[in-house]
Amino acid sequence: MMKSTEVLTLEAVSKSFPATLRGGEPIQILEGVSLSLNRSTSIAITGRSGSGKSTLLQISAGLLSADSGSIRFEGKEITKLDDEHLSRLRSRSMGFIFQSSLLLDDFTALENVQISAMIAGSSEKEASRKSLAMLELVGMQDRLGHTSDQLSGGERQRVAIARALVNEPSLIFADEPTGSLDERNAALVEDLLFSLVAEREVALMLITHNLAFASRCNTVYQLHNRNVEVRS
C-alpha cells in the first residue's frame, strides 16, 4: 500500500490563554487556523514576536492542547490521544530543533544522538549504528567524542539535527534553528535542512523571523491577527 503523503493537517484550530489580571478576558492567540503539510515539503511560519508562532508549533506537535479544532498527524487525530501515546508518537515520528541545541553538556555528540534513539525503543547497539549514520550525514563524523562545550555553535546545531533525524521522523519542527548562529553557520544549517527534506522525504515546519530563510520553503505563512495567510 502506498504511504499517504499527508503528514500534518490543522483545521479551525483556536487557542487562548487566561488573562494575566484577575477577571480579565482570556487572551486569544490563535483563531480558526487551518493548514496542511505533506512529505518532502516545507512550510515556514513567520510573524512578529508574540504573534503565536511557537504556540502554533507546540499545538501542531501535541505539546500544547488547542481549545478547539482538529489536528491530524498522518491521518490520526492527535487531540484524542492520551499523554503516553502522544509522547510515543513524538519520539518515533517527530524531530525537534530549537534555537538552542539543548544538548546534554556532559554527553558526547554521539551519546546525545544515541539517547534519543534509545528513548524511542532502539537497543544500545542499534542506537549506536543509527547515530553514527546520522552524524556522518550531517558531517560530524570527526567530532563524535566531543562534548557540547568542545563544539562550535554550528556544530552543536548539526548534532541537534542528527538527533532530530535519528528515529527517521516524518516531520521535523524547527523553531528559529539558525537564530543564534553567525551568517556562515546559519547558511550551512539551512542548506542541510532543505537537502534532508528533499533526500529523506521529511516534512519541515519552520518557525523563523528570517524572511530569506523562510522563502526557501514551499509555502510561507504569515501569522497575523490570530490566523495564517499565505505570504506572496
C-alpha positions in Angstrom: 0.0 0.0 0.0 1.4 3.4 -0.9 2.1 5.6 2.1 -0.1 8.7 2.3 1.7 12.0 1.5 -0.2 13.9 4.1 1.7 14.4 7.3 0.0 17.2 9.2 -3.4 18.9 8.9 -4.8 21.6 11.1 -8.4 22.6 10.7 -10.0 25.6 12.5 -7.5 25.5 15.4 -8.0 28.1 18.1 -6.1 28.7 21.3 -6.4 31.3 24.1 -4.6 31.8 27.4 -6.0 33.1 30.7 -5.8 36.8 31.3 -2.9 38.0 33.5 -5.2 40.1 35.6 -8.0 38.5 37.6 -11.3 38.9 36.0 -9.9 39.9 32.6 -10.9 38.4 29.3 -8.8 35.4 28.0 -6.1 36.4 25.5 -6.9 34.9 22.1 -3.7 33.7 20.4 -4.9 31.6 17.5 -8.4 31.6 15.9 -9.5 29.3 13.2 -6.1 28.3 11.9 -6.0 25.8 9.0 -3.0 24.5 7.1 -1.5 21.3 5.8 1.9 19.8 5.2 2.9 16.8 3.1 6.0 14.6 2.8 9.1 16.1 1.1 7.7 19.6 1.5 8.4 22.5 3.9 6.3 25.4 5.3 7.5 28.4 7.1 5.5 30.3 9.8 6.5 34.0 10.0 5.1 36.9 12.0 6.1 39.4 14.6 7.3 38.4 18.1 4.4 37.4 20.3 2.1 36.6 17.4 1.8 32.9 18.3 4.3 31.2 16.1 5.8 29.0 18.7 2.3 28.3 20.2 1.2 27.1 16.8 4.2 24.7 16.6 3.6 23.3 20.1 -0.1 22.7 19.3 0.9 21.0 16.0 3.2 18.7 17.8 0.8 17.9 20.6 2.9 19.7 23.2 0.1 22.1 23.9 -3.6 21.4 23.7 -5.9 23.5 21.5 -9.2 25.0 22.7 -10.9 23.7 19.6 -10.3 22.4 16.1 -8.7 19.3 14.6 -5.0 18.3 14.4 -4.3 15.2 12.3 -0.8 13.6 12.1 -0.6 11.0 9.3 -4.3 10.8 9.4 -4.6 10.2 13.2 -6.4 12.7 15.3 -3.9 13.6 17.9 -6.3 15.6 20.1 -7.8 12.3 21.1 -4.5 10.7 22.2 -3.5 10.5 25.9 -0.1 11.8 27.1 1.6 8.4 26.9 0.6 7.8 23.2 1.4 11.4 22.3 4.9 11.0 23.9 5.5 7.8 21.9 4.3 9.4 18.7 6.6 12.4 19.2 9.7 10.3 20.0 9.3 8.0 17.0 7.7 10.2 14.3 8.7 13.8 15.0 12.0 15.6 15.3 12.6 18.9 17.1 15.3 21.5 16.5 15.3 24.7 18.6 17.4 27.9 18.6 19.5 26.5 21.4 20.7 23.0 20.5 19.7 21.7 24.0 22.5 19.1 24.0 23.3 17.4 27.3 26.5 19.0 28.5 28.3 16.0 29.9 27.5 13.8 26.9 29.5 13.4 23.7 28.0 14.2 20.3 27.4 10.5 19.7 25.8 10.0 23.1 23.4 12.9 22.6 22.1 11.3 19.5 22.1 7.8 20.9 20.0 8.7 23.9 17.2 9.9 21.6 17.2 6.6 19.7 17.2 4.6 22.9 14.3 6.6 24.4 12.3 5.7 21.2 13.0 2.0 21.8 16.2 1.1 20.0 18.7 -1.2 21.6 22.1 0.3 22.6 23.7 -1.4 19.6 21.1 -0.3 17.1 21.1 3.2 18.6 24.8 3.4 18.1 24.6 2.3 14.5 21.8 4.8 13.6 23.5 7.6 15.5 26.8 7.1 13.7 25.0 7.1 10.3 23.1 10.4 11.2 26.2 12.2 12.5 28.1 11.2 9.3 25.1 12.5 7.3 25.5 16.0 8.9 29.3 16.0 8.6 30.1 15.4 12.3 31.8 12.0 12.0 35.1 13.5 13.2 33.6 15.0 16.3 31.8 12.0 17.8 33.7 12.0 21.1 33.5 15.8 21.7 31.2 17.1 24.4 28.9 20.1 23.9 31.4 22.7 25.2 34.0 21.4 22.8 31.8 22.1 19.7 31.1 25.4 17.9 27.5 26.7 17.7 27.2 25.4 14.2 28.5 22.0 15.2 26.1 21.8 18.1 23.2 22.6 15.8 24.3 19.9 13.4 24.3 17.4 16.2 20.8 18.6 17.1 19.7 17.9 13.5 21.2 14.4 13.7 19.3 13.8 17.0 16.1 15.0 15.3 16.6 12.6 12.4 17.9 9.5 14.2 14.4 7.9 14.6 13.5 8.6 10.9 10.7 11.0 11.7 8.0 12.0 9.2 8.1 15.6 10.4 10.7 18.0 11.7 9.7 21.0 13.8 12.4 23.7 13.7 11.9 26.8 15.9 14.4 29.5 14.9 17.1 26.9 14.3 19.6 29.4 13.0 18.7 32.3 15.3 21.9 32.1 17.4 24.3 31.3 14.6 26.6 33.5 12.6 25.9 34.0 8.9 28.2 31.3 7.7 27.0 28.6 10.1 23.3 29.7 9.5 23.7 29.1 5.8 25.2 25.7 6.4 22.4 24.6 8.6 19.8 26.0 6.2 21.3 24.1 3.3 21.4 20.9 5.4 17.8 21.1 6.4 16.5 21.6 2.9 18.7 18.8 1.5 17.3 16.5 4.1 13.7 17.4 3.2 14.4 16.5 -0.4 16.5 13.4 0.1 14.8 11.7 3.1 11.2 12.7 2.3 10.8 14.5 5.6 8.3 17.3 6.1 9.5 20.5 7.7 7.6 23.1 9.7 10.0 26.1 10.2 9.4 29.0 12.6 11.6 31.9 11.7 11.9 35.7 11.6 14.3 35.4 8.7 12.3 36.0 5.6 15.1 34.9 3.3 15.3 31.6 5.1 11.5 31.3 5.1 11.4 32.0 1.3 13.2 28.7 0.6 10.2 26.8 1.9 7.5 25.5 -0.4 4.9 27.7 1.3 5.3 30.7 3.6 2.5 31.5 6.1 2.4 34.8 7.9 0.7 34.7 11.3 -1.3 37.9 11.7 -4.5 38.7 13.6 -4.5 35.2 15.2 -4.7 33.4 11.8 -2.4 32.5 9.0 -2.3 33.7 5.4 -0.1 32.6 2.6 2.7 35.2 2.1 3.1 36.2 -1.6 
